[in-house]
């Protein structure tokens, strides 16, 4: 799978079913070459409490499932 394939998928939080945002980049561990986190450009509605940041990160371990159209993540915002 390519980064461009991931970028076309919706990112949905399984805790509330909301669309989180779009993948704009990934962070990679330089030693192992594995993905550490997804860098997300959040939807304006979803991260409205976090107005100071332009983007946020979702740890790779928080990903529950990568499907054909969506990436399901399990993150707590509170």
BELDA-V856891 format. One record per residue. N is the residue number from 1. RES is the residue in one small letter. PHI is phi in degrees with one decimal (NA if undefined). OMEGA is omega in whole degrees, -180 to 180 (none if undefined). NEAR is the number of other ideal C-beta (glycine too) atoms within 8 Angstrom. Layout:
n=N res=RES phi=PHI omega=OMEGA near=NEAR
n=N res=RES phi=PHI omega=OMEGA near=NEAR
This chain:
n=1 res=x phi=NA omega=-180 near=4
n=2 res=x phi=-100.5 omega=176 near=5
n=3 res=x phi=-57.8 omega=179 near=7
n=4 res=x phi=-62.6 omega=175 near=6
n=5 res=x phi=-67.7 omega=179 near=8
n=6 res=x phi=-66.5 omega=-175 near=13
n=7 res=x phi=-66.3 omega=-179 near=9
n=8 res=x phi=-88.3 omega=-176 near=5
n=9 res=x phi=-93.0 omega=172 near=12
n=10 res=x phi=-74.4 omega=176 near=7
n=11 res=x phi=-109.1 omega=-174 near=15
n=12 res=x phi=-121.0 omega=177 near=12
n=13 res=x phi=-82.8 omega=-178 near=13
n=14 res=x phi=-70.0 omega=-179 near=8
n=15 res=x phi=-72.6 omega=-178 near=7
n=16 res=x phi=-134.1 omega=177 near=4
n=17 res=x phi=76.1 omega=-177 near=6
n=18 res=x phi=-85.9 omega=174 near=7
n=19 res=x phi=-75.5 omega=-174 near=8
n=20 res=x phi=-82.4 omega=-177 near=14
n=21 res=x phi=162.9 omega=-177 near=12
n=22 res=x phi=-117.7 omega=176 near=7
n=23 res=x phi=-74.3 omega=176 near=15
n=24 res=x phi=-112.4 omega=-179 near=8
n=25 res=x phi=-169.0 omega=173 near=7
n=26 res=x phi=-132.4 omega=172 near=11
n=27 res=x phi=-105.2 omega=-176 near=10
n=28 res=x phi=-120.7 omega=175 near=8
n=29 res=x phi=-70.9 omega=-176 near=9
n=30 res=x phi=-65.7 omega=-178 near=5
n=31 res=x phi=-78.8 omega=-175 near=4
n=32 res=x phi=-100.1 omega=-177 near=5
n=33 res=x phi=79.7 omega=-179 near=6
n=34 res=x phi=-89.4 omega=179 near=7
n=35 res=x phi=-74.3 omega=179 near=9
n=36 res=x phi=-95.0 omega=-178 near=9
n=37 res=x phi=-157.5 omega=174 near=10
n=38 res=x phi=-99.9 omega=176 near=15
n=39 res=x phi=-95.3 omega=-171 near=12
n=40 res=x phi=-114.8 omega=168 near=14
n=41 res=x phi=-92.8 omega=-171 near=9
n=42 res=x phi=-71.6 omega=169 near=12
n=43 res=x phi=-65.4 omega=-178 near=8
n=44 res=x phi=-62.0 omega=-179 near=6
n=45 res=x phi=-73.2 omega=-171 near=4
n=46 res=x phi=-70.1 omega=-177 near=10
n=47 res=x phi=-107.5 omega=-177 near=12
n=48 res=x phi=-62.9 omega=177 near=7
n=49 res=x phi=-71.1 omega=-173 near=5
n=50 res=x phi=-111.5 omega=-172 near=8
n=51 res=x phi=-66.5 omega=-177 near=6
n=52 res=x phi=-73.0 omega=-177 near=3
n=53 res=x phi=-98.8 omega=176 near=8
n=54 res=x phi=-84.0 omega=180 near=3
n=55 res=x phi=-140.5 omega=-179 near=10
n=56 res=x phi=-141.5 omega=-179 near=10
n=57 res=x phi=-119.6 omega=173 near=9
n=58 res=x phi=-118.4 omega=-179 near=13
n=59 res=x phi=-60.1 omega=-179 near=7
n=60 res=x phi=-56.5 omega=-180 near=10
n=61 res=x phi=-68.0 omega=180 near=4
n=62 res=x phi=-82.5 omega=-180 near=9
n=63 res=x phi=-77.8 omega=179 near=11
n=64 res=x phi=-88.4 omega=-174 near=7
n=65 res=x phi=-159.7 omega=172 near=6
n=66 res=x phi=-110.6 omega=-179 near=8
n=67 res=x phi=-103.7 omega=-179 near=8
n=68 res=x phi=-66.3 omega=-177 near=3
n=69 res=x phi=-116.7 omega=-175 near=5
n=70 res=x phi=-134.1 omega=170 near=9
n=71 res=x phi=-116.4 omega=180 near=14
n=72 res=x phi=-92.6 omega=179 near=12
n=73 res=x phi=-123.1 omega=179 near=13
n=74 res=x phi=-120.7 omega=179 near=9
n=75 res=x phi=-129.0 omega=178 near=9
n=76 res=x phi=-104.6 omega=-178 near=5
n=77 res=x phi=-100.8 omega=-175 near=5
n=78 res=x phi=-119.3 omega=none near=2
